[in-house]
Amino acid sequence: MKKPMKGMAACALAGCLALTAALFGCSSGESTAPQNDASQNVEEAQEAVEQTVTDDAGRTVTLPAADLLEKIYYTSPAGQIFCFTLAPELCAGTTMDFTEQELENLPTDIVGLPNLGTLAGGKDLNPEAIMAEGIQVIFSVTTVEPTEKDASDADGLQSQTGIPVVVIDGTFDKTAHCYEVLGEILGKQDEAAEMAEYCTKVAADVAAAVASVPEDERVSVYYAEGPEGLQTEPTSSSHALVFELAGAKNVAQDLEAEGGKGKSPVSLEQVLAWNPEVIIAWDSQRFEGGADDLIRTDSNWSTIKAVQDGRVYTMCQTPFSWLDRPPAVNRFIGLQWLTNLLYPEAYDIDIVEETKNFYQMFYHRDLTDEQVKDLLGNSYQG
């Protein structure tokens, strides 16, 4: 890949383009061949400084060529994760504040970046800060299929900031596609292809393993969210997707989904009636979790099969949730973890090695076995 051209080189090339256009604009017209050659030269030179893409919202967007891109941003944490994993050195800011533990598991380029805001969850970006940072392109990576609203929001942000905005479909099934698009735009085709191939293979391998498990042998699971473990995600919630893909029988499948952020409330009596075989609980890192220890030790939970069998597992949320929030490529290590946890014979993998591979490829961090075991917590089976 070519070394990125810096500002002075870009300005010089832009000046040459202007001069070339001016010169050929004053030609006498006596010979058409030089004009054609000149026009072709101008077009080739223009291609060297910009690229035009049709994004997943059907919009045509012109942005700097890959060799000239030095600073990028994103409208959501999901978009941030895709960009962090593929091109951390180009990221100009974050959409959230990180704990020290989370930063220890993220690319070193991320440490010290300013929080420039997000449009996710009804929040606001900081247009002035984004423009002041000299950001050259903003990626709007959607977690559902792009809609007309995504297109209009992108147009509005682009008009407000003067920065090109590219909409990309980042749904689970389009993860490989998302990387391929980003790879083309950022000039990281090889890295993107490797990540896309990884995600495609994981999804296919898990699907094959789950398909081999008879329906009457599927494990019933309760997803315990919130500080008391009395919030969860029904099947209709996007946050429950990994449970479905891993072949879990979501005991809350018919519960009415809460709009927006999810976390539908339930009563302890309802959980007792469901009597799940496995409970997956949040730790206390993010999203007001921390019910894992309570569920294991509180007598009110003690009659549930998962508690009696010692099958209450804490989901890793470092640096991002393994199962849902934000819904990006982080779910692919969680999908492997959960499937292996529920059906170790059907999906027989070394979760320690798989975690090391994932963190190295996507988070650019080399973890030791002990560090991985610490991430796995009580779900590590030895």
Buried (B, 14 or more C-beta within 10 A) or exposed (E): EEEBBEEEEBEEBBEEBEEBBEEBEEEEEEEEEEBEEBEEEBEEBBEBBEBEBEBBBEBEBEBBBBBBBBBBBBBBBBBBBBBBBBBBEBBBBBBBEBEEEBBBBBBEBBEEBEEBBBBBEEEEBBBEBBEEBEBBBBBBBBBEEBEEEBBEBBBEBBEBBEBBBBBBBBBBEBBBBBBBBBBBBBBBBEBBBBBBEBBBEBBEBBBEBBEEBEEEEBBBBBBBBBBBBBBBBBBEBBBBBBBEBBBBBBBBBEBEBBEEEBBBEBEBEBBEEBBBBBBBBBBBBBBEBBBBBBBBEBEEBEEBBBBEEEBBBBBBBBBBBBBBBBBBBBBBBBBBBBBBBBBEEBBEBEBBEBBBBBBEBBBBBEBEEEBBBBBBEEBEEE
